[in-house]
Amino acid sequence: MSKSDLSLYDITKFTAIDYPNHLATIFWFAGCNMRCDYCYNKSIVFGNGKISQQEAIDFLKTRINLLEGVVLSGGECTLNPNIFKLCQEIKSLGFKIKIDTNGTNPKMIKKLIKNSLVDFISLDYKAPNEKFYQITKNRNFSDFEKTLKYLIKKEFDFEVRTTIHSQLLNEDDINKIIKDLFKKGYKNSYFLQNFIYDNDTIGNISQKNKKVSKEKILNIIDVKYRNY
């Protein structure tokens, strides 16, 4: 990999919460094809990379036998043209790989899975189809849906999660997502993540955020709550 490939915005050297049951590091990729109103990674979405992938690999070599996994996040990591090669190098060092993705690049996700270059995926279900563009400013719901269907059919190890702010999503919206997941045969836990306020979100979202009423959420699949 070339030193000039400055595709990473930052590295979180240690995390015990971002890769379930694994001690890991996070590689944050600059750039994204969405502009979610609640996104607090504004500098990453609009910013440029500052760290080359080779520098990231060199750092990772110092963590062999200390960490178990690498989280590829962003931004949207699957949009980077060198992610396949990066995953190969990470795997060659003995680390597991988790990917955080909005699911709009199903071809790359399939390629990584078919080549055993990813071990776990956190898939963001941003909103029901009719609200998808309103929240993400992206019209590729069909590509997200392809990824979701593929992961379910493949019985791959993954989770689906949705970030909630009451100005954007309500209990009816969440129940539409739950019904869709149930209809598609999703068997894993579905995580509802309460929005954590940051004063520099893309959509300048208000701090005022009424939590969803758990009593109004359907229980036809396993629903779990984060930041509640």
N, C-alpha and C positions, 0 to 999 in steps of 0.2 A: 504494500500500500504506500502511496505517496504521502510525504510529509505535507504536501500542499493541499491534501484533502481535509480541509477544516470543516467537517460535517457535524461535529459534536459541539454543543453549546457549553456543556458542563458535565462534571462527573461527581456523583454523590458517592463518596468512598465506602460508606458503610450504611446498611439498612437492615433492620431485623423485622420489618413489617411489610415491605413492598413485594416480597416473594414468599408466599405462604410456606411456613416451616423451613425456610432457608435463610442463612446469612448471605447477604448479597451486596453488590455494588450497582449503581444505576448509571447508565450512559444516556444522557439527554441529547436527542437529535434536534437540531435547529430546523424550523420550517414545518408548516402544516397546511393541509388543504381544507381546513375548517376554521371558522371564526366564532366559536361558541361564546355566547354572551357571558357565561359564568367562568370562563377559563382564566386562571390566575397565572398561567405561564406565558403571559403576554410578551415578555422579552425573548422567550424561546420561539414562539410562533412567528414573530416579526423580525427576530434577530438573525445574525449570521453565525455560523460555526466558528469556534475559537480553538478547538482541539482536534488534531488529526486522529484518525482511527489508529494509526501506528502508535501514537502517544498513548492512546487508550489501552492498546495491547501491551505496551511496555509497562504501564501501571499494573495491569492485570497479572503480569508475570510476578510482581512483588506480592501478590495476594494468594498465590497457589498454596493450598493446604490451610489457608486462613479463612477463605470464603468459599461458599458452595455454588453460588449462582451469580448471573449477570442479568439485570433487568434492562431491556432496551425500550426507552420511552421517548417522550418528546413534548410538543410537536407530534409528528407522525413518523415513526422510525421506518415503516415499511416503504416509504416513498424514496428512501435513499438508495441510489443504484448500487452502492457497494455493500449493502447489508448482508447479502449472501456470503460474500468473501469474508466479511467481519465475523459472521456466525461460524464459519468454518474455522477461523483462527481461534475463536473463543473455545469452541469444542475441542480443538487440538490440545488446549491447555487443561482440559478436564472439567470445565465448568458447565453447569446446566444453564439454560437460557429461558427467560420469561420475556414475553413481548406484551407491551401495552399498545393496543391498536384501536382505531375507530372502524376497522374492518373494510375500508373502501379500496383496498388493494388485494382482492382475493387471489389473484395470480401469484403474487409474491408469497402470500401466506401458504398457499398450496405447495409452492416450490420448496419452501423451508421445511414444511412438515414431511413431504415426500422424501427429502434428503436427511431426515432426522436431525435437523438443525435448530429445532425449538422444542422445549419440553412442556411449557405451560403458557397459556394466553389469557390475558384479561381483555375482554371485548366490551367496548363501550356501546351500549344501546342508548343513543342520545335522546331519542324521542320517537313517538309513533310516526308513521309515514307522513300524516297530514301536518305534523308540526316539525318535521325534520329540518326543512330548509329554514324555517323561522328561527330555530335555535342554532343551527350549525352554519348557515349561509352556504350550504353544500347540497346539491341535488342528487347525490349518488346513493340514495337509500337502497336502490336495487343491488348495488355492489356490496354494501353492508349485508344485505339479506343473503347474498350468495355465500359470503363468508360464514355467516351464522348457520345456514343450512349445511354447508360443507363440514363444519366442526361437529355439528350434531350427528350427521351421518357417519363421520369418521370415528365417532366416539372418542374424540381427542380430549385431553385433560385441559379444560378451560372453564372460566367463569364469565358470566354476563353481569354487567354493573351499569347503573344509571345514577348520574348526579342530579340532585333535585334542588331547585329553588322555586318557591311557591309563585313567583312572578312568571315562571316559565312552564312548569308542569304541576298538575294537580292529581288528586287520587284517581280520577277517571282516566287521565293519560297513563298513569302507572298501570292501572288495571288492563288497559288496552295492550300494553307491552306484555303483561303477564299472560293474557289470553293468547297472544301471538306465540310466546315461548312455549306455552302448553300445547297449542295446536301443532307446532313444529316438532314436538317431541323432546324438548329440552329437559334433562333429568338432573342437572346440577343445581347448586344454590344460585339464587338471583340476589344480588347485593344492591340495596338502595343506599346511596351515599349522600348524606346531608351536606349541602353547600357550606363551605367554610369561608367566611368573609375575608376578602382581601381588597384593599382600596385601589387596586390597579388591574381590575378585570377588564377584559376586552369590551364588554358591554356596559361597564360602569354600573354593575348590578347593585341594588340597594342592600344594606346590611340587614334590613328587615326581611325575615324569612320564616314564615310559618311552617313548622314541620308537618309532614303528612300525618293524617290520623291512621294509625296502624289498624284500627278497627274497621276501616273502610277498604283496606287492601285485601284482595282475594288471596286465598290460601291454597289454590289448586297446584302451586309449585312451592318449593321451599324458599321462602323470602327471608333474607337476613339484613340487618341494619348496621351501617357504619356511621360513626360521628353523631350518634343519637344519644 
